[in-house]
Amino acid sequence: MTDELKQTLLATCQKMDIPLIGFAAVDRWEDPSLNPDMPKAFYPRSIWPEAASVIVIGLPIHLPALETTPSIWYREEYQTVNALLDQYTYRLAEFLNQRGYPSVSVPRDGYGHVSVLEENPYAFFSHRHAAYLAGLGNFGVNNMLLTPQYGPRVRFGAVFTAAPLPSDPLMTTPLCTRCMNCVHQCPVHALDDEDYPDGLTDTAKCARYSRHLATQYRGPCGVCIKVCPVGEDRVCYAREDTGIYQERTGNERYHEAWEHVRRYGVK
């Protein structure tokens, strides 16, 4: 029955044009070999004791909008994706509730404003770790979850459900190429070159910069996900060469276009 329900959920997501969906039993959070550093308070069952499974969905950030960052275009794209994640996870939770499986959606961000992250850099639930445990990707040097389809250019939302759904296999082949683009091009030097989880983002630096951009209607930053070479979307947009972002000679038309966008609609 649970296999049938999982197939129904996959079909429902397909109808909603949700490209990424993964499933993880909540005991994956409690397995120290999979999740060695996360405090128990952040486990799904600690947040909602009835939880048996977590459904994770992902929506991509379209690369051409992201390439203009920091800009109003990327800001609006980011907010659109966030709104869709909240709507889709709510609809999936209600879909399950109406079929007798108690479920609740989890907001895509667990903080009120980016300024909060300067002093307390954690949300009450990590969608990145949920996506990893649901088999959608694995971590890169920039501490973001990389996916085969979109690299780190994807946002995640989640549903806690009492339905005991089969877990998807973990993605064990590392996706990060260790090119260090994210480290070298971070505008506030918030990253180092150690692999996750040993190398962690200086979240205070990152949050301060994003808060500054937000005052100009240009936040968030997004540079580290823009320059990552991983993802089939780079092929779609003919952006296999990430050197385009640093090398202006021969790429003038792109740089002029990005600069045009950055000049308008912001302070």
C-alpha positions in Angstrom: 0.0 0.0 0.0 2.8 2.4 0.8 4.5 1.7 -2.5 1.3 2.5 -4.3 0.9 5.7 -2.3 4.5 6.7 -3.2 3.8 6.2 -6.9 0.6 8.3 -6.5 2.6 11.1 -5.0 5.2 10.9 -7.7 2.5 11.2 -10.3 0.9 14.1 -8.4 4.2 16.0 -8.4 4.6 15.4 -12.1 1.3 17.0 -12.7 2.4 20.0 -10.7 5.7 20.2 -12.8 7.8 19.5 -9.7 11.1 18.1 -11.2 12.7 16.8 -8.0 11.0 14.7 -5.3 12.6 12.3 -2.8 11.5 10.2 0.2 13.3 9.5 3.5 12.1 7.5 6.5 12.7 9.6 9.7 15.0 7.0 11.1 17.7 8.1 8.6 18.1 11.3 10.8 18.7 9.0 13.8 21.4 6.9 12.0 24.8 8.3 13.2 26.6 6.9 10.1 24.3 9.1 7.9 23.8 12.1 10.1 26.7 12.3 12.6 26.7 16.0 13.5 23.0 17.1 13.7 21.6 17.6 17.2 18.6 15.5 18.1 16.4 18.5 18.4 16.5 19.0 14.6 15.2 15.5 13.8 11.8 15.3 12.2 10.4 13.2 15.1 11.7 15.8 17.5 9.8 18.5 15.7 6.6 16.5 15.0 6.5 13.2 17.0 4.0 11.6 14.6 6.4 11.9 11.6 7.2 8.6 9.9 8.6 9.9 6.6 9.8 13.1 5.0 8.9 14.1 1.4 11.3 16.5 -0.1 10.6 18.5 -3.3 13.0 20.7 -5.3 12.5 23.5 -7.7 15.3 25.0 -9.8 16.6 28.6 -10.0 16.9 29.4 -13.7 20.5 30.1 -14.5 20.0 33.2 -16.7 18.3 35.1 -13.8 20.9 33.9 -11.4 23.7 35.1 -13.6 22.6 38.7 -13.1 23.1 38.5 -9.3 23.0 40.7 -7.3 19.9 42.0 -9.0 16.1 42.5 -8.8 15.7 39.7 -11.4 17.4 37.1 -9.2 15.6 38.4 -6.1 12.2 38.0 -7.8 13.1 34.5 -9.2 14.2 33.5 -5.7 10.9 34.7 -4.1 8.8 33.1 -6.8 10.5 29.7 -6.2 10.0 30.1 -2.4 6.3 30.9 -2.8 5.8 27.9 -5.1 7.6 25.6 -2.6 5.3 26.7 0.2 2.2 26.2 -2.0 3.3 22.8 -3.4 4.3 21.3 0.0 1.0 22.5 1.5 -1.0 20.9 -1.3 0.9 17.7 -0.9 0.3 17.6 2.8 -3.4 18.3 2.3 -3.5 15.6 -0.4 -2.2 13.1 2.2 -4.5 14.4 4.9 -7.6 13.8 2.8 -6.5 10.2 2.3 -6.1 9.6 6.0 -2.4 10.1 6.4 -1.7 13.0 8.9 0.8 15.3 7.2 2.1 18.9 7.5 4.2 21.1 5.3 7.4 22.7 6.5 8.2 26.3 5.4 11.1 26.5 2.9 12.9 28.9 5.3 12.7 28.6 9.1 13.7 32.2 10.0 11.9 35.6 9.8 14.6 37.6 8.2 18.2 37.1 7.0 19.5 39.4 9.8 18.5 36.7 12.3 21.1 34.4 10.9 23.9 36.7 11.9 23.6 35.6 15.5 21.7 32.3 15.2 22.6 30.8 11.9 20.2 27.8 12.0 16.6 27.2 11.0 14.6 24.7 13.0 14.8 22.2 10.2 17.4 21.7 7.4 16.0 21.2 4.0 19.5 20.6 2.6 20.0 17.7 4.9 16.5 16.4 4.2 17.3 16.4 0.4 20.5 14.5 1.0 18.8 11.9 3.2 16.0 11.6 0.5 18.6 10.8 -2.2 18.4 14.0 -4.2 22.1 14.9 -4.1 25.1 15.4 -1.8 27.1 18.3 -0.4 29.7 20.5 -2.2 32.5 22.6 -0.8 30.1 25.5 -0.6 28.0 23.6 1.9 25.1 23.5 -0.5 23.4 20.4 -1.7 24.4 19.6 -5.3 22.0 17.8 -7.6 22.8 16.1 -10.9 20.1 18.1 -12.7 20.8 21.6 -11.3 23.9 21.5 -9.2 23.2 23.8 -6.2 20.8 25.9 -8.2 17.7 24.4 -6.5 15.5 25.3 -3.5 13.9 22.6 -1.4 10.7 22.2 0.6 9.5 19.4 2.8 6.4 17.6 4.1 6.3 15.6 7.3 3.9 12.7 7.1 2.7 9.8 9.3 2.6 7.6 6.2 5.4 5.0 6.3 6.8 5.6 2.8 9.8 3.7 1.3 13.1 5.7 1.3 14.9 6.5 -1.9 18.6 5.3 -2.1 21.2 7.8 -1.1 23.4 9.4 -3.7 26.8 8.1 -2.9 28.9 9.3 -5.9 30.3 12.7 -5.0 29.1 15.5 -7.4 31.4 18.2 -6.3 34.4 18.6 -8.6 36.4 20.6 -6.1 37.0 23.3 -8.7 37.0 25.9 -5.9 35.1 28.4 -7.9 32.7 29.0 -5.0 35.6 29.5 -2.6 37.6 31.9 -4.8 34.6 34.0 -6.1 32.7 34.4 -2.8 32.5 38.2 -2.5 32.9 38.1 1.3 35.3 35.2 1.6 32.9 33.1 3.6 34.1 29.7 2.4 37.2 27.6 2.7 38.4 24.7 0.7 37.7 21.9 3.2 35.1 19.3 2.3 31.7 19.4 4.0 31.2 19.0 7.0 34.8 20.0 8.0 34.7 23.1 6.0 31.8 25.3 7.0 30.5 28.6 5.6 31.1 31.6 7.8 27.4 32.2 8.1 27.7 35.5 9.8 29.7 37.0 6.9 27.2 35.5 4.4 24.2 36.7 6.4 25.6 40.3 6.8 26.2 40.5 3.0 22.8 39.2 2.2 21.2 41.6 4.6 23.1 44.5 3.0 21.9 43.4 -0.5 18.3 43.1 0.9 18.4 46.8 1.8 19.0 47.5 -1.9 16.4 45.0 -3.1 19.1 42.9 -4.6 19.4 40.0 -2.1 20.2 37.2 -1.7 23.8 36.8 -3.0 23.9 33.5 -4.9 27.4 33.8 -6.4 28.6 30.4 -5.0 25.7 28.6 -6.7 26.0 30.6 -9.9 29.7 29.6 -10.5 29.3 25.9 -9.7 30.0 23.8 -12.8 27.8 20.9 -11.7 24.4 20.4 -13.2 22.7 19.5 -16.4 21.1 22.9 -16.6 24.5 24.3 -17.6 24.2 22.2 -20.8 20.7 23.5 -21.4 21.8 27.1 -21.2 25.2 26.5 -23.0 27.1 27.5 -19.9 29.5 24.6 -19.5 32.4 27.0 -19.3 32.1 28.8 -15.9 35.1 31.0 -16.8 32.6 33.3 -18.6 31.8 34.9 -15.3 35.4 36.1 -14.7 36.7 36.5 -18.2 35.2 39.6 -19.9 37.2 39.4 -23.1 35.2 37.5 -25.7 32.2 37.5 -23.4 31.3 41.2 -23.6 27.7 40.7 -24.6 27.0 38.7 -21.6 28.7 41.0 -19.1 26.9 44.0 -20.6 23.6 42.3 -20.3 24.2 41.4 -16.7 25.3 44.9 -15.9 22.2 46.3 -17.5 19.9 44.3 -15.3 21.9 45.2 -12.2 21.5 48.9 -12.8 17.7 49.0 -12.6 14.9 48.3 -10.0 17.3 48.5 -7.0 18.7 51.2 -4.7 
